[in-house]
């Protein structure tokens, strides 16, 4: 039916008295026969009595039920006819020969008829019953099913082996401490990174380890104590000292764990982040250098722009004065040439002003003056400014303010420039007989402005490009319209100065709508 395997652990089983059918008188001198009989039949252990030829003379109820038979089935049958196994036969023969008991813990039994379903582990003992002068008259066999305990133990062994493999093969340095702060074990990475042998760590307490300076020891001891108290401690960086005196930065991640022995341990993982720190420092230095260069560029542009504006204002002022006849009548092509000078000068001045504004913003020197005013005030200025341009192209221009008394707390000049830039683009890219609508309304998040046109629109894949400085959608517009590419860049930056958000919706050939919300800074 089933067979024994070789024992792996020896365990002494204390049996107060040997029992056999022929020697009851010995036991009955201590206990009544009725009590002995009751113990034999009702114990949860499987018990059998065998003669020296290994014939089963008697088995108890637990033994029979474990094999799905009645006790009478076993009486007179040879044990090894029922359970053939040569290694177990040798064990039985040695017990008889040497008159010494045999004990085994968690011995594996597999049933021959269905091993996949009937495998179990037993604690067993085989006790020789002495008749006289060392002669054995029989064998007393006891067995107890410990399958569940064996499975739990096996799971613990497997779990511990997995932990051991992870411990040994981890790419990180691993240190295991007991609850007193003494090093229990370290993996090979400690030697690879620090140069110390494991024997120089094992058995030493945290403060005795040679890889820390005094300041670091104070920190790691504090963190260890907090973990042992049950606190969650995040990762932290410390400096480690190698055997050769060099140092490296390590990222320490640790947590308290419960061992298989129910003791509390501290599992410490150490990652070498020296290279990462060097890269981070290099990136930081590069970022600071780039920001310094950008500030220098902005300051240079601001200075150059300022120096250019003075002569340009003179050129524009004198050319306009001559066009208005203050220097006398113009002859031939003089008016045309002077008009070109004035127009080009104004375009260049506009470019310089935009560059100067952009440089001030990037250098953090742009002034910001917040005040309360009616939105309708700006709309009137815009209407007077753009009505002549839209009328020349027969473009419908409408301004809507909801409610009409709507007021806002913002920088007047910045908001005016935002709307001028958006309206300029709308007029520029809207063909004749089109329409432009400028609106403002109050929302929960602030004042929402919208500039909507029926112009040529913007391709979807170019929407992000239009906000970059000096960038225009050249392949689409084919540079048929003049511009520096700074207008929308400044629009977005001025809106951000108000803590606002800008969005755009556009469909090629149908028009565009630019919306932005400015929080009411007066709230």
C-alpha positions in Angstrom: 0.0 0.0 0.0 2.7 2.5 1.0 6.5 2.5 1.7 8.8 4.4 4.1 11.7 6.7 2.9 14.9 7.1 4.9 14.7 9.3 8.1 16.1 12.9 7.9 15.8 14.0 11.5 16.2 11.9 14.6 13.8 12.7 17.5 13.6 10.9 20.7 10.1 9.8 21.6 9.5 9.2 25.3 7.4 6.1 25.9 6.8 5.5 29.6 5.9 1.7 29.2 6.2 -0.9 26.5 3.0 -2.8 25.6 2.5 -6.2 24.0 -0.1 -8.9 24.2 2.1 -11.3 26.0 3.6 -8.8 28.5 0.4 -7.2 29.8 1.1 -8.4 33.3 4.1 -6.1 33.6 2.0 -3.0 32.6 -1.0 -4.2 34.7 1.1 -3.9 37.8 1.1 -0.2 37.3 -2.2 0.4 35.5 -5.4 -1.6 35.3 -5.9 -3.5 32.1 -9.1 -1.6 31.2 -7.2 1.7 31.2 -4.4 0.3 29.1 -6.9 -1.1 26.6 -8.7 2.2 26.4 -5.5 4.1 25.8 -4.5 1.6 23.1 -7.8 1.9 21.2 -8.6 5.5 21.6 -5.3 7.3 21.1 -5.1 9.4 18.0 -1.7 7.9 17.3 -1.4 4.8 15.0 -0.2 1.9 17.1 0.7 -1.6 16.1 2.4 -4.6 17.8 4.6 -6.9 15.7 6.5 -10.2 16.5 10.1 -10.6 15.6 9.2 -11.9 12.2 7.4 -8.6 11.6 4.0 -10.1 11.6 1.3 -7.7 12.7 -0.2 -9.2 15.9 -2.5 -6.3 16.7 -3.3 -2.7 15.5 -5.5 -0.1 17.0 -8.4 1.7 15.4 -6.4 4.7 14.3 -3.9 2.5 12.4 -6.7 0.6 10.7 -8.7 3.7 9.7 -5.6 5.3 8.2 -5.4 2.4 5.8 -9.2 2.2 5.2 -9.5 -1.3 6.7 -10.8 -3.0 9.9 -8.3 -4.0 12.5 -8.9 -7.7 11.9 -7.6 -7.3 8.3 -4.0 -6.8 9.6 -3.8 -9.5 12.2 -1.4 -12.3 11.2 -0.2 -10.5 8.0 3.4 -9.7 7.5 4.2 -6.0 7.6 6.5 -6.2 4.5 4.0 -8.2 2.5 1.7 -5.2 3.0 4.4 -2.5 2.6 7.4 -3.9 0.8 10.5 -1.8 1.2 14.1 -3.2 1.6 15.5 -0.1 3.3 12.8 -0.2 6.0 13.3 -4.0 6.4 16.9 -3.3 7.3 15.8 -0.7 9.9 13.4 -3.2 11.5 16.1 -6.0 11.5 18.6 -3.7 13.2 16.1 -2.8 15.9 15.7 -6.5 16.7 19.4 -7.3 16.4 20.7 -4.4 18.5 17.7 -4.0 20.7 17.8 -0.3 20.2 14.7 1.9 19.3 14.4 3.8 16.1 12.8 7.3 15.8 12.0 9.4 12.7 10.4 12.8 12.3 8.3 13.8 9.2 9.0 10.6 7.4 7.5 10.5 3.9 4.9 7.8 3.2 3.6 7.4 -0.4 0.7 5.1 -1.1 1.4 2.8 -4.1 -2.2 2.9 -5.4 -2.5 6.7 -5.8 0.7 8.6 -4.8 -0.6 11.9 -6.2 -3.5 11.9 -3.7 -2.2 9.9 -0.8 1.2 11.3 0.2 1.7 12.1 3.9 4.4 12.7 6.5 4.6 10.8 9.8 6.4 11.0 13.1 7.2 7.4 13.9 9.0 5.2 16.5 9.9 1.5 16.5 10.5 0.2 20.1 11.9 -3.3 20.8 10.1 -5.2 23.6 12.7 -7.0 25.7 11.7 -10.4 27.1 14.8 -11.2 29.1 18.6 -10.9 28.8 18.4 -8.6 25.9 16.2 -10.9 23.8 13.5 -9.1 21.8 10.0 -10.6 21.9 8.3 -8.1 19.6 8.2 -4.6 18.3 6.0 -1.7 19.3 5.3 0.7 16.3 3.7 4.1 16.8 3.0 6.7 14.0 1.4 10.2 14.0 0.3 12.0 10.9 2.1 15.4 10.7 1.5 16.2 7.0 0.2 19.7 7.6 3.1 20.6 9.9 5.5 19.1 7.3 4.0 21.2 4.5 4.2 24.4 6.6 7.9 23.6 7.4 8.6 22.9 3.8 7.0 26.2 2.8 9.2 27.9 5.4 12.3 26.2 4.0 11.4 27.2 0.4 10.6 30.8 1.5 13.9 31.0 3.4 15.8 29.6 0.4 14.2 32.2 -1.9 15.2 34.9 0.5 18.7 33.5 0.7 19.0 33.5 -3.1 17.7 37.1 -3.3 20.1 38.0 -0.5 23.1 36.5 -2.3 22.3 37.5 -5.9 20.9 41.0 -5.3 22.6 43.7 -7.4 22.4 45.9 -4.3 24.4 45.6 -1.1 22.3 43.9 1.5 22.8 44.0 5.3 20.7 42.1 7.8 20.7 43.4 11.4 19.0 41.9 14.5 16.9 44.0 16.8 19.9 45.1 18.8 21.7 46.6 15.8 24.1 43.7 15.4 25.0 42.6 11.9 23.7 39.1 11.2 24.8 38.7 7.6 25.9 40.7 4.5 26.0 39.8 0.8 28.9 39.9 -1.6 28.1 43.5 -2.8 29.4 44.8 0.6 32.8 43.4 -0.3 32.6 44.5 -3.9 31.7 48.1 -3.1 33.5 48.7 0.2 36.4 46.2 0.1 35.6 44.7 3.5 35.2 41.0 4.1 31.9 39.7 5.6 33.8 38.6 8.7 34.6 42.3 9.4 30.9 43.1 9.5 29.2 40.0 11.0 28.8 40.1 14.7 29.5 43.9 15.0 27.0 46.6 15.9 26.2 49.6 13.7 28.4 52.0 15.6 31.4 49.6 15.3 31.3 49.4 11.5 34.4 51.0 9.9 32.5 52.4 6.8 30.9 55.4 8.6 32.1 58.6 10.0 30.7 59.8 13.4 28.1 62.1 11.8 26.8 59.3 9.6 26.7 56.9 12.5 24.4 59.2 14.4 22.0 59.4 11.5 21.9 55.6 10.8 21.4 54.8 14.5 18.5 57.3 14.7 16.9 55.7 11.6 17.4 52.2 12.9 15.8 53.0 16.2 12.8 54.5 14.5 12.3 51.4 12.4 12.5 49.2 15.4 9.8 51.2 17.0 7.5 50.5 14.0 7.9 53.9 12.2 8.0 54.1 8.4 11.3 55.6 7.4 11.8 56.7 3.8 15.0 56.3 1.7 17.9 58.5 2.5 21.4 59.1 1.2 24.6 58.7 3.2 28.3 58.7 2.5 30.2 55.3 2.8 33.9 55.0 3.4 35.7 52.2 1.5 38.6 50.3 2.9 41.0 52.3 0.8 39.7 55.6 2.2 37.7 56.7 -0.8 33.9 57.4 -0.5 30.7 56.9 -2.4 27.2 58.0 -2.0 24.7 55.3 -1.2 20.9 55.4 -1.2 19.6 53.4 1.9 16.2 51.7 1.9 15.4 49.6 5.0 12.5 48.0 6.7 11.8 45.9 9.8 10.9 42.3 9.0 9.7 39.3 11.0 12.0 36.3 10.8 11.0 32.6 10.6 12.2 32.5 14.3 9.6 35.2 15.1 12.5 37.6 15.9 12.5 41.2 14.5 15.2 42.0 12.0 16.2 45.1 10.0 16.7 44.4 6.3 18.9 47.2 4.7 19.4 47.7 0.9 22.1 50.0 -0.3 22.3 51.3 -3.9 25.4 53.0 -5.2 24.1 56.4 -6.6 27.5 58.0 -7.0 27.2 58.1 -10.8 23.6 59.3 -10.6 24.6 62.1 -8.3 27.4 63.1 -10.6 25.0 63.2 -13.5 22.5 65.2 -11.5 25.2 67.7 -10.5 26.3 67.9 -14.1 22.8 68.6 -15.3 22.3 71.2 -12.6 25.5 72.9 -13.5 24.5 72.8 -17.2 21.1 74.2 -16.4 22.6 77.0 -14.3 25.0 77.8 -17.1 22.2 77.8 -19.7 20.1 80.1 -17.5 23.1 82.4 -17.0 23.7 82.5 -20.8 20.0 83.2 -21.4 20.0 86.0 -18.9 23.2 87.5 -20.6 21.5 87.2 -24.0 18.3 88.9 -22.7 20.3 91.7 -21.1 22.3 92.1 -24.3 19.2 92.3 -26.4 17.6 94.7 -24.0 20.6 97.0 -24.2 20.8 96.8 -28.0 17.1 97.3 -28.4 17.2 100.4 -26.2 20.1 101.9 -28.2 18.3 101.2 -31.5 15.0 102.8 -30.5 16.5 106.3 -30.1 17.7 106.7 -33.7 14.6 104.9 -35.1 12.3 107.3 -33.3 14.1 110.2 -34.9 14.0 108.5 -38.4 10.2 107.9 -38.0 9.5 111.3 -36.5 11.4 113.3 -39.2 10.0 111.2 -42.1 6.4 111.6 -40.8 7.0 115.4 -40.4 8.2 115.6 -44.0 5.2 113.6 -45.2 2.9 116.1 -43.5 4.6 119.0 -45.3 6.4 120.6 -42.4 9.6 120.9 -44.6 7.8 122.0 -47.8 6.1 120.4 -50.7 7.4 117.0 -51.9 8.4 116.4 -55.4 8.2 113.3 -57.7 8.8 110.1 -55.8 9.9 111.8 -52.5 6.5 111.1 -50.8 6.6 107.4 -51.8 10.2 107.0 -50.6 9.5 108.8 -47.3 6.4 106.7 -46.8 8.5 103.5 -47.2 11.0 104.9 -44.7 8.3 105.6 -42.2 6.5 102.3 -42.6 9.7 100.2 -42.5 10.9 102.2 -39.4 7.7 101.6 -37.6 7.8 97.8 -38.4 11.4 97.7 -37.2 10.5 99.7 -34.0 7.6 97.2 -33.4 10.1 94.3 -33.7 12.5 96.0 -31.3 9.8 96.7 -28.8 8.7 93.0 -29.0 12.3 91.8 -28.6 12.7 94.2 -25.6 9.6 92.9 -24.0 10.6 89.3 -24.5 14.1 90.0 -23.1 12.6 91.7 -20.0 10.3 88.8 -19.4 13.0 86.2 -19.7 15.3 88.3 -17.5 12.6 88.7 -14.9 12.6 92.5 -15.2 9.2 93.0 -16.8 7.1 95.5 -14.8 3.6 94.4 -13.8 1.0 97.0 -12.6 -2.4 95.6 -11.6 -5.4 97.9 -11.4 -9.2 97.7 -11.7 -10.9 99.0 -14.9 -14.0 98.3 -17.1 -13.4 95.8 -19.9 -15.4 98.2 -22.2 -12.6 100.8 -21.9 -10.1 98.5 -23.7 -12.7 97.4 -26.2 -13.4 101.0 -27.2 -9.6 101.6 -27.8 -9.4 98.4 -29.9 -12.5 99.3 -31.9 -11.1 102.8 -32.8 -7.7 101.2 -33.6 -8.9 98.3 -35.9 -12.1 99.7 -37.4 -10.2 101.4 -40.3 -8.3 98.2 -41.1 -11.4 95.9 -41.1 -13.4 98.4 -43.0 -10.8 98.5 -45.8 -11.3 94.7 -46.2 -15.1 94.7 -45.6 -14.6 92.6 -42.4 -17.3 92.6 -39.8 -15.8 93.5 -36.4 -17.9 93.0 -33.2 -17.2 93.5 -29.5 -19.4 91.8 -26.9 -19.0 92.2 -23.2 -21.3 90.2 -20.8 -22.4 92.0 -18.7 -21.8 95.4 -20.2 -20.5 96.7 -16.9 -17.9 93.9 -16.6 -14.7 95.0 -14.7 -11.4 93.3 -14.3 -8.4 93.7 -12.0 -5.3 93.3 -14.3 -2.4 95.1 -15.9 -4.1 97.4 -18.4 -1.2 97.8 -20.8 -0.4 94.0 -20.9 -4.1 93.1 -21.5 -4.3 95.7 -24.2 -1.2 94.3 -25.9 -2.5 90.8 -25.7 -5.7 91.7 -27.5 -3.9 93.9 -30.0 -1.6 91.0 -31.0 -4.6 88.6 -31.3 -6.7 91.1 -33.3 -3.7 92.0 -35.5 -3.4 88.3 -36.5 -7.1 88.0 -37.0 -7.2 91.0 -39.3 -4.1 89.8 -41.1 -5.3 86.3 -41.8 -9.0 86.9 -42.4 -9.8 87.5 -46.1 -12.2 90.1 -47.4 -15.9 89.9 -46.4 -15.0 87.9 -43.3 -15.9 88.4 -39.7 -14.1 88.9 -36.4 -15.7 88.7 -32.9 -14.1 89.8 -29.7 -15.9 88.9 -26.5 -15.5 88.9 -22.7 -17.6 87.3 -20.0 -17.4 86.5 -16.3 -16.8 82.8 -15.3 -16.2 81.0 -12.0 -12.4 80.9 -12.7 -12.1 84.5 -13.9 -12.7 86.7 -16.9 -12.7 84.8 -20.2 -11.7 86.6 -23.4 -12.2 85.2 -26.9 -11.0 86.4 -30.3 -12.7 84.5 -33.1 -12.2 84.9 -36.8 -13.3 83.3 -40.1 -9.8 83.4 -41.5 -7.6 80.8 -43.2 -7.1 78.7 -40.0 -4.1 76.8 -38.7 -3.3 73.1 -39.4 -3.7 71.0 -36.3 -0.1 69.8 -36.4 1.1 73.4 -36.4 -0.8 74.7 -33.4 2.1 74.3 -30.9 4.5 75.9 -33.3 2.8 79.3 -33.4 3.7 80.0 -29.8 7.4 79.6 -30.3 9.5 82.9 -30.7 10.4 83.8 -34.2 8.4 80.9 -35.6 5.7 81.1 -38.2 3.7 78.5 -40.1 5.7 79.2 -43.2 4.8 76.1 -45.2 1.1 76.9 -44.8 1.1 80.7 -45.1 4.1 80.8 -47.5 5.2 84.0 -45.8 2.5 86.0 -47.7 2.0 88.1 -44.5 4.7 90.0 -42.8 5.5 89.4 -39.1 8.3 88.6 -36.7 6.8 85.5 -35.0 7.0 87.1 -31.6 3.3 88.3 -31.2 1.8 85.0 -29.9 4.9 84.2 -27.9 4.4 87.5 -26.0 0.7 86.9 -25.7 1.2 83.6 -23.9 3.9 85.1 -21.6 1.7 88.1 -20.7 -1.2 85.8 -19.9 1.0 83.7 -17.7 2.1 86.8 -15.9 -1.6 87.1 -14.9 -1.7 83.4 -13.9 -4.0 82.8 -16.8 -4.4 80.0 -19.4 -4.4 80.3 -23.2 -6.0 77.9 -25.6 -6.6 77.8 -29.3 -9.1 76.0 -31.6 -8.6 76.2 -35.3 -9.7 74.4 -38.4 -7.9 74.9 -41.7 -9.9 77.0 -44.1 -12.6 77.9 -41.5 -10.9 80.1 -39.0 -9.5 80.2 -35.5 -10.5 81.1 -32.0 -8.1 82.1 -29.2 -9.4 82.0 -25.7 -7.8 82.9 -22.4 -9.0 83.2 -18.8 -7.5 85.8 -16.5 -8.3 85.3 -12.7 -9.6 88.4 -11.1 -6.5 89.6 -9.2 -8.7 91.8 -7.1 -10.5 88.9 -5.5 
